[in-house]
Amino acid sequence: MVDKKLAVILLFFSFLLSTYTSFSYFKGQGRIMISPLVSQPGYSLDKTTNDDNNGNSNQLTNEQKTEECPLNGEMLTITQKKKWQQRRPLGVMIENHLDARPQSGLQSADVIYEAVAEGGITRFLAIFYCKDASYIGPVRSARIYFIKILQGYGDFPLYAHVGGANTPGPADALGYLKQNGWVSYNDLNQFSVPFPYFWRDYERLKGRATEHTVYSSTAKLWQYAKEKRKLTNVDEEGNAWDKNFIPWKFKDDAAISQRGNINKIDFGFWNIGASDYSVQWVYVKERNTYLRFNGGKPHLDKNTGKQLETKNVVILLAKESPANDGYEGGHILYQLTGEGEALIFQDGQVISGSWMRKNNNELIRFFDDKRKEVSLVRGQVFVEILPSGNKVTY
């Protein structure tokens, strides 16, 4: 009997030691942290929600769309407006590794930014505010330039990610979050936000490595922000998130007779893995929309099973430089204040202009060759951030 008790005690302490060892490994400096989140087999959220092609649940599709989304000008319903008026913009890091495809929730985002995270592999900052997504992911780690982009979306926007670049130096994303006072406030790092707000789903994309399995939902993250951080459309002191937010300008679709015939846009990011991460947008004149191809294949959203499409494709050319912080994967930086070249594709036409931004606390804005701000077509805006000098064919 004594031997059995002793065996149980030894087993217990062995478990504690292994847990501590695993935790210590993930605390290591100079690496992108992979979450030790416990698997939750079979866990699902809102699986009964059938999103339409615009990310709206079916029960909303018969309502009149009379309300303008502040982030992208899309006309949506009063029911949706009542929801977004109680929350703040939510930026989510969604990866674009081959094993992360098809991603979930990108079609429901109001605005999407894409840039290289490392090694030629791109990543998305998907910003949600006016619409919901029952699944979003796979969620991945933070990068400093995506945080700086998100700073333009009002005071203390929500930021969802799994760890992040933490090597001391100019690319230290986690250090930058702490410096700005976001940690344990509007920063929703999976390492500090527990299940069920983030979870692992090994069945959604079968046979993928663990780092490609973290998911969440917009409803869960907004719920957490409200209940645990006291962050809705206002903070505890009653300060509105949008008091300093100045939106883009918007316009309606051009009449079909006024639409252009630029029907393909092609570009790449880096030469490394170029074929897997090259992008093509194909214009559909009748619907005034652009369909996305990624690595030569239709880019699908797993929530809808349909190809990603957008109303505006903005290509932003920015200075890219190495962080030189000693990280083995090669952290990089983008200069996203000041100004640079931009190509704005909308209505089957292209505007050769520029982007401008005075500081990180405002949106990146787009201008034509006469320095007049471009009005974006109502609907999703997809901003592609390319290194200066990259070739764009259309």
N, C-alpha and C positions, 0 to 999 in steps of 0.2 A: 504493500500500500504506500509506504514511504517512497519507494522507488518510483512509483507512478506519479506521485505528487512532485517529486524532484524533476521528473521528465517534463511535466507540464510547465513548471517554472522555467526550466532551461529553454523550452520551446518559445515561451513568451518573450524572454529576454533576447533570444535570437531574432525574433520578429522585429523587436524595437531597434536592434542594431542594424538590421538590413534596411529598415525604413529611414534611419538617420543617415546611413551611407548613401542611399539614393538621393535624399534631400541635399546632402553636402555636395554631391556631384553636380546637381543642377544649379548650385549657387556659384559655380566657377566663374571668374571674371574673364572677359575677353572672348565670350562665345555667345551665340544666339541660343537662348534657353529653349529647350523642348519641354513642354509641360508634362509633369508626372501625374496629370489628372487621371483619376480612376475611371476605367471603362464602365460605361453604363449600357450593357447590351440590351437592345430592344427599346431603349428610351426614345420616345418621339414626342414632338410637340405640334399640335395643330395639324395632324396628318389629314384631318377631314377638310381642311381649307383648300379649296381648289382655286389657285390664283389664275386670273386670266392673263393675257399677254401684256397687260399694263400693271400687273402686280396687285390688282384689286380683287378682293374676294367676290364671288359670284353674286352674293346678295346685294352688292352695291352697284352692279352694272346697269340697272334700270333707272337709277337716279339721274336727274339732270346734272350736268357738269357746269356749274356756275361760279365756282370759286377758284381763284388763281393761287397756285403754289408759290410761295415767296422765293424758293430756291431755283426753280427752273421755268416758272410761268405756266406750267401745265394746268389746264382747267379740270378740276376735280369736283367731288360732290360735297354737299353740306355735311354729310355724315363724316367724311374724311377730314374736313376742316375742323370739326369739333374735336377730333382726336389730335391733330397736329398742334392745335392751339394750347394743348396741355403738356407739351413736351418740347424738347430742344433738338437741334440736329445731332445725328449720331453717325460718326465716321467709323467704318469697320475695315480692318486690314484683311483682304481676301487674296489668297495666293493664286499664282498662275502656273505653277509647276505642272508638268505633263500629268503627274499622278493626282493633281487636284481637280482635274477637269472630268465632267462638267461641274462648274461651280453652282452654288445655290444662292439665289437672291439678287444677282446683279441686275436683272431686268427691272426689279422694283426700286432700285436706287434712283434718286433724283439727279444726282451728279456722280460721275466716276472719273477718277484720275488714274492713269497708268504710267508707271515708270519702272526702270530696272531696279531690282532690290540688290542683286549681286550676281556675278557670273553670267550676265546676259539674260537672266530669268526675271521677268517682269512681275509686278505685284499691283494690286488695285487698292485704292482708297475709295470705297463706296460710301456715299453720303446719303443717309435716309432721313426723311423728315415728314414728307406728306403722304407716303405710302408705307405699307407694312410688308414684311416678308416672313413667312412661317419658318423658313430655314435660311440661314446665312452662313456661308463658309465654303471651303475650309478656312478658318481664321488663323492668321499667322502673325509673325512678330513685327514690331514697330520699326520704322525708319524715320530719321529726324526730318527729312524734307516733307514727308507726308504730314507730320505733326504741324509743321509750319504752314502747310496749305490749309489744314483744318482750322488753324487759328483765325482764318479769315471769315469763319462762320459764326460770328457773334461771340459773346462772352461765355467762356467755359463750355464749349460743345463737348458732347460725350465722345470718348475715343475707346473703341474695343479692339483688343489685340491679345496675343499670347507672348508675353515677355517682349524682348526687343534687343537691338544692338546696345551693348553696355560697355564696350571698350573705351577707356578714357581717351578723350580727344574730340575732334569736331563732329564726329558722327555718333556721339553718345546719346542715343534717343531716350533711354531711361533717365539719364542725368538731366536731359533737357526738360522732360516732363516734371521732374522734381523741382527744377529751377523755376518753372512757371507756376508752381503751386497746383498742379493738376493731380498729383498722386493722392490717392484716397479721397478724391473729390469727384471731378468729372472724368478721370482716367479709369477705364474699366479693364484693367489688366487681368486676364484670366487667373493669374497667380494670386490675386487678392479677391476675386469674385468667384464664389463657389458654385457647384452644381446646385440647382438645375439651371442656372443662368448661362453657363457653358456646359457642354457635355461632349463626350466622344461617341461617334457613331461609326462603328466598323462595318455596318451593313450598307450604308448609303453609297459609298464607293468601295466595293469589295476588293480585297487583296491589296490594299494600299498600306504604306508604312504609317506608323503611329502618328508622325508629325502632320499627316494630311487628314486627320480625323476630327478636329475640333470644330464644333458648330454652335450656333446660338440662334436666337430669333429676335427681331426688332421688339416685339411685345415684351419678351422677357427682360431685355436690357433696359428698355424704358421703365419697366416695372421696378427693376432693381434701383435705377437712378432715383426714382421717386421715393421708394420706401426706405432705402438704406443710405442715400446721400442727400435726401431732401432737395433734389433737383428736378423740377418740372419745367414749365415755361419761365418760371421765376425761381430764384434761390430763396433761402430762409429769410433773407432781409427784404424780399419782395422785388429784387432787381431783375428785370426782364433780360433774357439772353440776347434779344435782338435790338437793344437800345442803341447800339453802335453799328448795327448791320445795315449796309446799303446794298440792296440786291442788284443783279444785272438788269438790263432792259430787255423786254420781250416783244415779240410780234407774232401774228397769226401765220399759218402756212400760206405761202404764195399760191395764187390761183394756178391751176395746172398749165395754163397758157403762158405763165410767167416763169415756170420752172426750167432750169437748165438741163444740159445733157452730159454733165460730168458724171459718168456712171461707175467709175472705179477709182479707188485710192489705195496705193500700195506703199508700204514702208517697213523698215526693220529698226531694231534698237541697237544691238551689237552684232558683230560678225560671229561671235561665239553662239552656237545654237540658233543661228539665224533662221533656219527653216522651221524650227519648232515654235519660234516666238515672233515670226513675221506676221504682219497684220494686213488684211485687205477689207475695205468697206465697199459694198456694192449698193448703189443707189436704186431705189424702186420709185420711179417717177409717179406712178398712179397713187401711191400711198404717202409719198414725200417722206420716205424714211430710208435709213442706211442699215444694211445687214452686215454683221461682223463675221469675218473668217479669221481664225487663229491657227497658225501653223498649217495653212492650206485647207483647213476643214471648217465647216460651219461651227460657230461658237455657240453652244447651247447653254441654256439655263435649266438645271435639273428640276427646279420647281415647276416649270411650265412645260418642259420638253421641247421648247421652241427656240429658234435661233435668236440671239441677241440683236436688238435693233435700237437705233437712236435717231433723234431728230437733228442733232448737231454733232459734227466731228471737228474738234478744234485741235490742231497740231501746234504745239508750243515748243520752240527750239530754245534750249537753255544750256548754259555752260556747265559741263560735267567735269568733275575732278576727283582724283582719289583722295580719300581721307588720310592715308598714310598713318594709320593708327596701329599698324602691326597685326590687324585681324587677318587670319589666314584666308578668309573668303574674299577679302578686298572690299571693305566698305567704301561707298562713293558718296558724293555730294552733288547737289544741283543748286545753281544760283537762281533763286526764284523771287528776288526783289530787283527793282530796276526796270529794265525793259529788254525786249528781244523780238525776234521775228516770229510771226504766227501765220498759219493758214486756217481760215474758218470756212468749213464746208457746210452749206445749208441750201435747201431748195434746189439741189442739183447744180449749184454754182460754187465758186470759190472766191473768197476775199483774201487777197495777199496784203497782210497788214502787220500788226505788232501786238505784243502783250505788254502791259505795264502794271507795276505794283510798287507803291512807295514803301510799305513795310508789311510785316507778317500779319498784322491785325486787320487787313482788308483783303477783299477778293482780288484774285488776278483778273484783270479786265482786258478786253480785246478791242482793237481799233482798226479802222480801215486805213488806206494810204493817205487820207486827209486828216488823220488823227481824230476822227469822229468815232465814238464808241459804237460798236456793232450791237444791234438788237438781235438776240438769239430767238430762234423759232421755239415756240412753246413745246415743252417736252424734255426728255432726258438730254443732258449735255455730257458728252464723252470727251475728256481732255487727255490727249496723248502727249507725254513729255519726252521729247527726243533730244539727244545730244546735238549741240550746234554743229551744223555742217552735214548732218544726215540727209540723205536723198529721199525725197517724197515724189512718187510718180502718180500722175492722175491725167 
